[in-house]
Amino acid sequence: MNYKESLAHILKHEGGWVNDPRDTGGETNLGVTKAVWEEWLGHAVKEGSMKSMTQLDVEPLYKRKYWDRVKADELPDGLNYCVFDAAINSGTGRAAKWLQESAGAIPDGAIGPNTLSAVAAHTPAELINIYCDKRQEFLESLSNFDRFGKGWTRRVAEVRKLSLDSVKR
C-alpha cells in the first residue's frame, strides 16, 4: 500500500475534531494532537483553532513524522500500513520495536538495514499477524483500556484485515 492509500485509511479511523478530557492526547483533529501540531508548526495555536484543519494540512506531517520514520516505503505492502498505523497511535519508536521483535531483530527502535533484512526473511502475512498481536497485547495493558479498548481493539482488527488483504493483491 502506498502512502496516500494508507493515510486515507488512517484518517477514516482518526476522524475529525475531538477534545475529550479523558483522552490524554487532548484536543485532536484528524488524529493530530494539539501538541504534535504545535511542534510541527513551531508555535502555539489557540484552543479550538485546530477545528479547521484539513487532510491537505496534515499530509506532510504524517509523511515525515510517521511514514518516513518507520521506513514504510521499504516495507512490504500491507506490513507498511500496519506499522504506519501503529506509529501514529503508539509512537514511531514503539512501532519500530514491535516490528523488530516480530521479525527477530534487535529491538532498538530504529529501522535500518538489519531490521529490513530480518523482515525480508519472513512473509508479510506472518509479520502482520505477529505484529498485530503484540500491538493488541500492549493496548490491553494500558490503564485506560476500559475506556478506549473497544475502539482500539476494533481498529487493530481492521488494520490486520486490511493489511492482510493488501498482501493478497
Phi, psi and omega in degrees: 000135179275176185299311184298317179295316179298314180298320179301319178292319180296318182293335174296321179286320187288326178071197185263210186287134173217156175212067182278118181298342178274352179266123182296342179287341180069210182301129186216143172218135181054032178082000182259120178285160179302318181297317179294319180296318179295320177298316181298315182283334182085016177200163180289152174237151181288146175306130178090345183289343181287348181302332185270001180298147179238170177301320179298327178295318188268345182307311181296324179298309180299322181295308186285316187281338186234299183303308182293322183292331177263013177053043185299330178294340181261357179265154178298151176306141182091304178295323180298318178295317181301313181288320178301313180298317179294323180299322180293318183277328188236004179096149183291325179296313180294318180299318179294317179297320177298320178296315180297315178297319181297324183268354181083023177264167177291123183279083180257356177085005179234115182280119180222198184302321181293318178295314181297324176294317178296321178299316183296341181278359182234161172281147178303319181299319179299313181292322178300314181294315178298315182299311181296326176297316179297317180298314180297317179301317178298312182300320179294341179276350183283146184293336180260020178298324179302324182279314188248356188300321181299315178292319178297317181296318178298317181296314179299319179296318179292321178296317179301311183298311181296321179297313179295319177298324180293326179292325185282345182294000000 
